[in-house]
Amino acid sequence: MGRKRAGLGEKSQPAGIFKRRRRVSRSFVMVAIGVVCAAAAGPAGAAVPARAAGASAEGLAEVQADFSHELALAGPQSSAYVYDLTAKAALVSERATALHRPASVEKLYTATTALEELGFEARLQTTVLGAGRLLADGTWEGSLYLRGGGDPTFGSSSFIHSHYGGDGASVNVLAAQIARADHIRRVTGSIYGDESLFDSLRGEPSSGYAPDPFLEGSLSALSFDRGITGSLRGAHAQAAYAARRLRASLRADGVGVAGGAGAATTPAGAAELARVQSPPLSQLLALTLPPSDNFFAETLLKDLGARIAHAGTTAAGARIVRSTVAALARIHPHVVDGSGLSNSDLTSTYEVVELLAALAPTPVGTSLSDDLAVAGRTGTLERRMRHTAAAGRCRAKTGTLTGASNLAGYCTSANGHLLAFAIFNDAISVAFARTIQDHLAITLARSSIEI
């Protein structure tokens, strides 16, 4: 199977791919009675579901038939699972335990773990520390160390404004603090970048940890503008380049620097002189999930490893994700990265919906839902399902690799029931898969459940 296709995460498709006929001409009445006992037991610990059974009232059978028909068109390598959180019953189960590559739906696992383990208000800090002493005339006698804290937003003010709407940690702010708050006018030594919080692998598993264009960035605890290095090369070019940019910003603020810029680990005993922080985690996820940002997701995975396991590696972060989602929803997906770029990631529609169902009544679930792309409105769903019942009523995470297209999230039905769903399509074109997914999401949004 070929490598993944995506730009920054995944790019929205042009409007107009939703051109299929509507075989459903009225709202559905969906009832949960008659679902197999294992599924009806509810999320987070229910037995492996059998296929959802027939309806006790008109409506559910039609919804199930619609899903069955669409997935028959998609072929045997597609699956779906729908759980009604209001009625507490499974509505649809089509090959729901079959394992698939989640693609960027994997980011739901990463985001959930970050919220659970780090907290909504967690911020990632980039600091400047000094080894030396400040003289009375404003001279720092010694060198400065720019220590990275795994903030994917860190960079120049102009880059942050153009890429993140102004929400990020700026090197210009650090320089201003040193010049104006610390009253440093001259540095006798050099400026060093310290990226030691993470390992030095720039990619993720799908690239063999080598630099990967599908990340649209290069991983480091001290990535500047997503890891650019200018003309610098070498194992720690990213850290050295960030130090060079701090040196330039200091000079622009009137601080003379006698030495050059390079990469080094901050020595013990260095004093903190300045600090900038990322937006809170809940806001970082709003920059990650709607556009499906692979670079942010993989950086956050290493942040989990660094802060929870004291090892800033992809493998350490993935272990924490597996442990966390198992504890929250009693599921066991095979997680090897943070973004879903790897073909080795494996999960099922049932596992994804179990997590969504377990999270829905919790603060973590509310935050996660708020950060999902909204059908017809935002992110990778901005141009999908416009002017349909799903627009504004379904919010979800998309996932796309070569030969795989997925959609998972929540829909609010016509009578206000909250439905958690996942639809995975393999071995068909992305355009066809998205047409099927959109049709089924609209079906859920138009339904009306009466128990």
Phi and psi in degrees as a GROMACS rama.xvg file:
@    title "Ramachandran Plot"
@    xaxis  label "Phi"
@    yaxis  label "Psi"
@TYPE xy
-73.4553  171.637  GLY-2
-69.547  171.886  ARG-3
-69.4001  158.512  LYS-4
-120.181  126.836  ARG-5
176.857  153.25  ALA-6
-95.8351  -115.867  GLY-7
-73.4422  91.7659  LEU-8
73.6892  -100.068  GLY-9
-141.195  138.644  GLU-10
-97.1604  145.144  LYS-11
-62.8935  148.545  SER-12
-84.8733  154  GLN-13
-59.6831  149.629  PRO-14
-62.0551  148.677  ALA-15
112.249  -6.76287  GLY-16
-76.4776  -16.6432  ILE-17
-86.1109  86.4299  PHE-18
-125.364  14.0114  LYS-19
-79.9855  159.649  ARG-20
-69.7965  153.984  ARG-21
-96.9859  110.447  ARG-22
-82.5159  -13.873  ARG-23
-105.372  122.167  VAL-24
-108.785  -0.0771162  SER-25
-145.972  166.738  ARG-26
-69.886  152.801  SER-27
-99.2301  149.333  PHE-28
-104.328  114.721  VAL-29
-111.058  131.592  MET-30
-125.092  142.416  VAL-31
-91.7106  -9.92589  ALA-32
-64.9719  138.442  ILE-33
99.8847  -5.23656  GLY-34
-71.4166  146.635  VAL-35
-57.3814  149.81  VAL-36
-58.8729  -36.9611  CYS-37
-62.2575  -42.2308  ALA-38
-74.5076  -36.4663  ALA-39
-68.9005  -15.2137  ALA-40
-64.1624  -17.4866  ALA-41
102.854  174.097  GLY-42
-74.7881  172.017  PRO-43
55.6513  70.4714  ALA-44
121.269  -4.16268  GLY-45
-65.1028  154.272  ALA-46
-66.7639  164.558  ALA-47
-57.2665  128.468  VAL-48
-75.8517  141.692  PRO-49
-85.9952  177.504  ALA-50
-62.7748  134.845  ARG-51
-58.3548  137.169  ALA-52
-87.4884  -175.763  ALA-53
-70.6008  173.965  GLY-54
-95.2177  155.763  ALA-55
-99.2886  -4.39929  SER-56
-145.888  159.462  ALA-57
-60.3436  133.614  GLU-58
132.895  -58.0118  GLY-59
-61.6614  -39.3455  LEU-60
-59.791  -36.7545  ALA-61
-67.2939  -41.6386  GLU-62
-63.2249  -46.0624  VAL-63
-61.4519  -39.9108  GLN-64
-64.702  -37.6773  ALA-65
-63.7185  -46.308  ASP-66
-62.2001  -44.0329  PHE-67
-61.405  -41.2454  SER-68
-65.2704  -47.3106  HIS-69
-63.9485  -41.9031  GLU-70
-73.273  -25.7093  LEU-71
-67.0414  -38.4932  ALA-72
-63.9689  -38.2038  LEU-73
-71.182  -28.561  ALA-74
106.469  172.069  GLY-75
-70.0351  -9.33599  PRO-76
-97.4952  25.048  GLN-77
-120.167  152.69  SER-78
-151.061  165.412  SER-79
-157.519  152.342  ALA-80
-148.279  135.849  TYR-81
-132.426  130.38  VAL-82
-125.625  131.021  TYR-83
-89.583  108.151  ASP-84
-73.7836  -23.2719  LEU-85
-77.9877  -45.7262  THR-86
-85.1664  -11.4306  ALA-87
56.7779  55.1703  LYS-88
-154.476  147.448  ALA-89
-75.2856  138.077  ALA-90
-107.154  -38.5152  LEU-91
-137.907  134.15  VAL-92
-143.841  103.732  SER-93
-121.435  104.369  GLU-94
50.918  41.348  ARG-95
-69.3395  -21.3202  ALA-96
-96.9593  -0.0556044  THR-97
-64.8724  137.188  ALA-98
-84.7597  136.9  LEU-99
-135.834  163.141  HIS-100
-74.0528  123.004  ARG-101
-73.3777  -17.8577  PRO-102
52.4258  -138.997  ALA-103
-73.9082  -5.25401  SER-104
-60.7955  -23.6101  VAL-105
-51.5107  -31.7163  GLU-106
-61.844  -21.6573  LYS-107
-62.9791  -40.0465  LEU-108
-67.1175  -42.8484  TYR-109
-63.8238  -47.33  THR-110
-64.9314  -42.4918  ALA-111
-59.1844  -46.1808  THR-112
-64.7326  -41.5255  THR-113
-61.2603  -44.9009  ALA-114
-64.2363  -42.8875  LEU-115
-69.322  -41.7741  GLU-116
-89.9199  -33.5463  GLU-117
-101.989  -29.7734  LEU-118
97.6426  153.853  GLY-119
-60.1462  -38.1423  PHE-120
-95.7174  6.65043  GLU-121
-59.922  138.451  ALA-122
-127.848  147.093  ARG-123
-100.918  126.448  LEU-124
-104.565  136.072  GLN-125
-113.963  124.66  THR-126
-124.158  156.205  THR-127
-113.683  125.5  VAL-128
-120.213  148.387  LEU-129
-113.784  134.258  GLY-130
-107.356  104.402  ALA-131
148.859  -144.36  GLY-132
-152.044  155.331  ARG-133
-96.6227  122.639  LEU-134
-85.9334  164.212  LEU-135
-62.7388  -26.3865  ALA-136
-87.8768  10.4366  ASP-137
88.4497  9.77371  GLY-138
-89.2493  127.388  THR-139
-90.5218  112.643  TRP-140
-89.2172  95.4098  GLU-141
143.801  -162.676  GLY-142
-115.297  162.081  SER-143
-113.798  146.463  LEU-144
-123.724  122.31  TYR-145
-93.377  105.279  LEU-146
-101.061  119.703  ARG-147
-77.2591  141.873  GLY-148
-116.09  19.8648  GLY-149
75.1495  31.1564  GLY-150
-90.2767  113.718  ASP-151
-71.5119  -12.5328  PRO-152
-89.3853  -10.1146  THR-153
-61.9627  136.23  PHE-154
167.331  -153.762  GLY-155
-83.1052  154.098  SER-156
-59.586  -39.4785  SER-157
-66.7136  -40.146  SER-158
-66.3785  -44.1163  PHE-159
-61.4546  -40.1362  ILE-160
-66.7714  -42.9696  HIS-161
-77.3814  -28.3253  SER-162
-102.234  -30.1797  HIS-163
-125.341  16.4437  TYR-164
66.1365  23.5627  GLY-165
91.7419  -3.10093  GLY-166
-93.6624  101.347  ASP-167
177.019  176.444  GLY-168
-101.538  121.195  ALA-169
-104.557  137.287  SER-170
-65.0697  -28.4255  VAL-171
-64.6562  -35.1894  ASN-172
-68.3188  -40.2232  VAL-173
-58.9286  -47.1381  LEU-174
-61.955  -40.4114  ALA-175
-64.1285  -39.0155  ALA-176
-62.7679  -42.9758  GLN-177
-64.2051  -41.8365  ILE-178
-74.9551  -40.2569  ALA-179
-102.133  -37.9486  ARG-180
-84.8683  -41.4626  ALA-181
-88.2801  -12.383  ASP-182
57.5269  36.322  HIS-183
-87.2992  128.13  ILE-184
-111.961  -15.2497  ARG-185
-156.096  141.103  ARG-186
-118.73  123.846  VAL-187
-80.1008  -22.8819  THR-188
-100.031  -145.694  GLY-189
-114.929  174.864  SER-190
-112.021  126.548  ILE-191
-120.469  140.996  TYR-192
-96.3864  134.881  GLY-193
-120.244  109.503  ASP-194
-110.638  25.6879  GLU-195
-73.1502  -9.4697  SER-196
-62.9128  -33.1674  LEU-197
-109.726  164.872  PHE-198
-69.3695  178.496  ASP-199
-101.991  16.8261  SER-200
-79.4656  126.318  LEU-201
-90.4445  -17.9597  ARG-202
-113.881  -160.851  GLY-203
-130.285  -178.442  GLU-204
-55.4611  -36.3356  PRO-205
-65.6484  -22.3376  SER-206
-103.829  11.6795  SER-207
65.6392  25.5764  GLY-208
70.5577  8.17373  TYR-209
-80.7797  163.54  ALA-210
-51.193  137.569  PRO-211
-131.743  117.15  ASP-212
-62.5988  -23.4021  PRO-213
-74.026  -12.8603  PHE-214
-75.595  -25.2374  LEU-215
49.0097  47.6533  GLU-216
170.023  173.412  GLY-217
-131.374  124.611  SER-218
-71.2358  135.354  LEU-219
-169.297  153.052  SER-220
-70.2639  -13.6558  ALA-221
-132.619  59.4042  LEU-222
-79.6427  130.622  SER-223
-108.95  123.856  PHE-224
49.5507  50.1487  ASP-225
67.9735  21.1674  ARG-226
100.557  23.0328  GLY-227
-69.9016  153.365  ILE-228
-127.948  1.96185  THR-229
59.3159  -131.241  GLY-230
-89.6431  -0.817115  SER-231
-77.5497  145.574  LEU-232
-134.341  164.276  ARG-233
120.308  172.709  GLY-234
-60.836  -32.9446  ALA-235
-121.829  36.2006  HIS-236
-62.561  -34.5905  ALA-237
-64.3636  -44.2647  GLN-238
-65.3965  -41.0931  ALA-239
-65.4807  -38.2902  ALA-240
-67.4062  -41.2588  TYR-241
-59.9891  -40.754  ALA-242
-63.5744  -39.7047  ALA-243
-61.3278  -39.7358  ARG-244
-70.5633  -34.7819  ARG-245
-65.5527  -41.3585  LEU-246
-58.7738  -43.7991  ARG-247
-65.0271  -40.3159  ALA-248
-67.5477  -37.6388  SER-249
-62.4125  -45.0453  LEU-250
-62.3096  -37.5912  ARG-251
-65.1749  -25.6952  ALA-252
-92.9738  11.4137  ASP-253
86.8764  14.7619  GLY-254
-99.184  118.703  VAL-255
-79.0845  138.971  GLY-256
-124.756  115.972  VAL-257
-74.6236  -36.311  ALA-258
-91.9864  -171.16  GLY-259
-97.9111  -153.064  GLY-260
-133.428  141.498  ALA-261
-160.092  -161.689  GLY-262
-122.977  137.307  ALA-263
-166.483  160.137  ALA-264
-83.5543  137.928  THR-265
-62.5945  129.012  THR-266
-72.317  151.811  PRO-267
-60.0152  142.398  ALA-268
88.2276  -2.74917  GLY-269
-65.8538  142.467  ALA-270
-96.055  137.183  ALA-271
-71.8298  130.998  GLU-272
-114.231  -29.0072  LEU-273
-156.804  156.248  ALA-274
-152.492  139.048  ARG-275
-125.943  153.638  VAL-276
-123.858  150.309  GLN-277
-69.8788  166.878  SER-278
-59.0597  161.19  PRO-279
-59.2397  156.714  PRO-280
-54.6312  -40.7138  LEU-281
-58.3952  -35.2284  SER-282
-77.5815  -35.1275  GLN-283
-60.4955  -38.244  LEU-284
-70.1507  -27.8752  LEU-285
-68.6279  -23.3391  ALA-286
-87.2105  -13.9196  LEU-287
-96.7755  -51.7446  THR-288
-77.0355  -50.7443  LEU-289
-59.0899  -44.0751  PRO-290
-86.1718  -3.28806  PRO-291
58.249  61.7757  SER-292
-83.8122  108.28  ASP-293
-65.7723  -39.6564  ASN-294
-62.4136  -46.1921  PHE-295
-62.2788  -44.1747  PHE-296
-62.9691  -43.7317  ALA-297
-70.5382  -34.7681  GLU-298
-65.3742  -43.6597  THR-299
-63.1585  -33.4267  LEU-300
-63.5847  -43.9361  LEU-301
-66.9137  -33.2559  LYS-302
-59.8475  -41.4936  ASP-303
-61.0323  -45.9897  LEU-304
-59.9808  -43.5721  GLY-305
-67.5449  -41.1825  ALA-306
-88.0092  -29.4715  ARG-307
-98.7522  -42.7726  ILE-308
-105.264  -0.138153  ALA-309
58.3868  34.8704  HIS-310
-146.034  106.807  ALA-311
-80.7631  63.1025  GLY-312
-124.806  158.636  THR-313
-62.0919  -43.4143  THR-314
-62.1351  -41.6211  ALA-315
-65.7095  -42.5432  ALA-316
-63.2824  -41.2089  GLY-317
-63.5985  -37.995  ALA-318
-62.1435  -39.4031  ARG-319
-66.5635  -39.9117  ILE-320
-61.4114  -47.4789  VAL-321
-59.928  -43.2964  ARG-322
-65.6419  -41.589  SER-323
-68.0595  -47.3301  THR-324
-69.5996  -28.5514  VAL-325
-65.4634  -41.4813  ALA-326
-69.3431  -36.6919  ALA-327
-76.3679  -40.5111  LEU-328
-131.849  5.48339  ALA-329
56.544  42.6753  ARG-330
-118.053  160.039  ILE-331
-138.497  64.2919  HIS-332
-67.7535  155.749  PRO-333
-91.7387  105.416  HIS-334
-111.822  122.821  VAL-335
-121.295  -10.7109  VAL-336
-146.041  -175.617  ASP-337
-101.868  -19.9477  GLY-338
-104.494  -22.1508  SER-339
90.1504  11.4904  GLY-340
-70.3805  -23.525  LEU-341
-81.5937  139.967  SER-342
-73.0369  -9.47156  ASN-343
-83.9503  -16.366  SER-344
-65.3399  135.301  ASP-345
-143.026  136.334  LEU-346
-158.194  179.393  THR-347
-125.518  162.857  SER-348
-61.8208  -35.956  THR-349
-61.4132  -45.9061  TYR-350
-62.9062  -42.5207  GLU-351
-62.508  -45.9279  VAL-352
-68.3657  -36.1521  VAL-353
-57.3079  -42.3696  GLU-354
-66.0873  -47.0877  LEU-355
-59.9356  -39.7481  LEU-356
-68.7927  -41.1885  ALA-357
-64.7447  -35.0202  ALA-358
-81.3771  -27.3351  LEU-359
-49.9214  -44.6215  ALA-360
-83.703  6.13428  PRO-361
-106.457  160.292  THR-362
-58.667  -36.6372  PRO-363
-61.5224  -43.4801  VAL-364
-62.9073  -39.5554  GLY-365
-63.0013  -45.3093  THR-366
-63.933  -43.8877  SER-367
-61.5018  -45.9524  LEU-368
-60.9358  -41.046  SER-369
-62.4696  -26.2136  ASP-370
-94.083  0.489027  ASP-371
-79.7078  155.263  LEU-372
-65.535  143.25  ALA-373
-105.476  130.918  VAL-374
-55.2975  128.203  ALA-375
70.9081  8.08423  GLY-376
-129.49  -53.5307  ARG-377
-137.4  162.898  THR-378
56.0464  -143.316  GLY-379
-72.2153  -5.52294  THR-380
-106.535  6.83549  LEU-381
-56.8336  -39.4728  GLU-382
-102.733  10.3971  ARG-383
-108.521  141.172  ARG-384
62.409  25.6898  MET-385
-63.275  144.284  ARG-386
57.3214  36.3109  HIS-387
-127.215  174.334  THR-388
-63.0361  -24.7209  ALA-389
-77.7001  -22.9754  ALA-390
-60.0296  121.537  ALA-391
78.4722  -9.23852  GLY-392
-109.949  -15.9243  ARG-393
-118.61  135.8  CYS-394
-133.366  136.436  ARG-395
-158.388  168.992  ALA-396
-106.569  126.983  LYS-397
-88.7332  162.186  THR-398
-150.637  129.029  GLY-399
-140.706  122.483  THR-400
-128.332  169.065  LEU-401
-59.8317  119.571  THR-402
83.5532  7.70838  GLY-403
-144.531  135.823  ALA-404
-144.251  129.614  SER-405
-135.141  157.639  ASN-406
-147.839  130.184  LEU-407
-149.174  138.498  ALA-408
169.103  -142.497  GLY-409
-126.338  144.094  TYR-410
-128.174  142.079  CYS-411
-96.8064  122.964  THR-412
-73.5402  173.145  SER-413
-61.6916  -29.9702  ALA-414
-104.602  20.2247  ASN-415
92.0866  5.80389  GLY-416
-75.4062  142.696  HIS-417
-94.3397  122.071  LEU-418
-115.02  126.492  LEU-419
-96.6926  135.313  ALA-420
-145.221  157.926  PHE-421
-147.888  135.309  ALA-422
-131.257  119.575  ILE-423
-116.783  128.162  PHE-424
-124.688  120.025  ASN-425
-114.884  154.012  ASP-426
65.6196  24.6752  ALA-427
-133.328  167.968  ILE-428
-65.759  150.953  SER-429
-61.1011  -40.3658  VAL-430
-62.3448  -43.9382  ALA-431
-66.0397  -42.596  PHE-432
-60.3014  -43.1828  ALA-433
-69.0115  -31.7718  ARG-434
-64.0245  -43.7064  THR-435
-63.9585  -47.0151  ILE-436
-59.746  -44.4646  GLN-437
-63.505  -43.1348  ASP-438
-59.0097  -44.4965  HIS-439
-72.3033  -35.6238  LEU-440
-63.8729  -39.5439  ALA-441
-64.328  -39.7287  ILE-442
-57.4096  -44.8758  THR-443
-65.2232  -42.0763  LEU-444
-66.4313  -29.9182  ALA-445
-85.9723  -10.7365  ARG-446
-72.2856  160.513  SER-447
-137.256  118.729  SER-448
-100.608  127.206  ILE-449
-129.772  115.635  GLU-450
